Amino acid sequence: MTPAARLSAAIEILDRIRDGSAAEPALSGWARASRFAGSGDRAAIRDLVFTALRCRRSHAALGGADSGRGLILGGLREAGTEIDALFTGERHAPAPLSEAERAHLAAPIELDRLVALDCPDWLAPQLEASLGADFAPVMEALRQRAPVFLRVNTARATVAEVQERLAAEGIATRPVALSKTALEVTGNARKIQNGACYREGLVELQDAASQALVEALPLAPGQKVLDYCAGGGGKSLAMAARAALTLYAHDAAPRRMRDLGPRAGRAGAEIVQLATAEVPGRAPYDLVLLDVPCSGSGSWRRAPEAKWALTPERLEELTRIQSDILEKTAPCVAGGGTLAYATCSLLAVENGARIAAFRAAHPEWHLVEERRFTPLDGGDGFYLALLTRG
């Protein structure tokens, strides 16, 4: 596909998303209907789509419309790309610029601060209060593509050994300061899931801050541990690599854990999956990890749709869910054990405020440690609070 044809495809996909489709199904549906597109084309189109979603507010303003065409025009304008040469209407290229579009693109424009940062107006006060002086740098970081990180399964090999093997597969990596098990992929990321290191369970795709969060958990051999909101099981696998644990995984939507069994098998880990009704029966646990449902504001680089889909009502609902999970699971922690509360949120209302409310209702619980990560640390945004009772 020509660069111009890729732009046309991205415009079509963005319009599907604007009409209500989620990004991944929209991309997959286009790819199934466009067998002529090679892997390089699909990757390039995906990048165009996700860049537009991360920068939707600013690119709509720069391009003159919150449409697929407007977003792509805005992105090209921001990049300083010559637009007329691409919008020719020839060989599957987008239609030529209209006079109105040409006039808009030619006119000087000064973006409002929140528009330039691609920040929803209603969330700005909360984000500024939560992030302080880091607000603008973090929001700018969330406009950029996220790095690709691998977690090395140190139960099977050292980081240096895995890095050497990845290099032999043509995958370039470098260690990162944020996590001692993390490697940032700097070349040929698309080779990872077909490579021997991945197939043999030596690496998993996992954000570096997520790995750092697991490293902060007080784990020791022989402990009984519950990953209560396990999702795909990334943190369960990371905990299994750290120590010989009796490890349980649970999720309110068990389908999210459907790949955990095969992934654990590759990694040589034993993780027992529990239904909701089974959780109390296996208590008490030495550590319960609650990676609770949240706004996902710390991972908007990876899931940019969530930034624009979040509403005040949904945020309020999430805080109720978070408090409810704390209440339900606290009795499952053994005396002297740890309740670990985590989010991938940057918002204090989902983080420290939830812990403060829980402790106000349950003064027997003490805050041992708090950790906060933002994209300025290199990975996604995360929050971790470690509590113990007595």
KACOR-V554358 format. One record per helix or strand. SS is the DSSP state (@ for helix, = for strand). FROM is the first residue (numbers start at 1). LEN is the number of residues. Records with the same first field share a line. If there is no record, write none. Layout:
# KACOR-V554358
SS = FROM-LEN ; FROM-LEN
This chain:
# KACOR-V554358
@ = 3-16 ; 23-11 ; 39-16 ; 56-8 ; 68-12 ; 99-8 ; 113-4 ; 121-21 ; 159-10 ; 189-6 ; 196-4 ; 208-8 ; 234-9 ; 254-4 ; 260-8 ; 276-7 ; 297-3 ; 305-5 ; 312-19 ; 348-3 ; 352-10 ; 375-3
= = 148-5 ; 172-5 ; 179-9 ; 203-3 ; 224-4 ; 246-5 ; 271-4 ; 285-7 ; 333-11 ; 365-9 ; 382-8
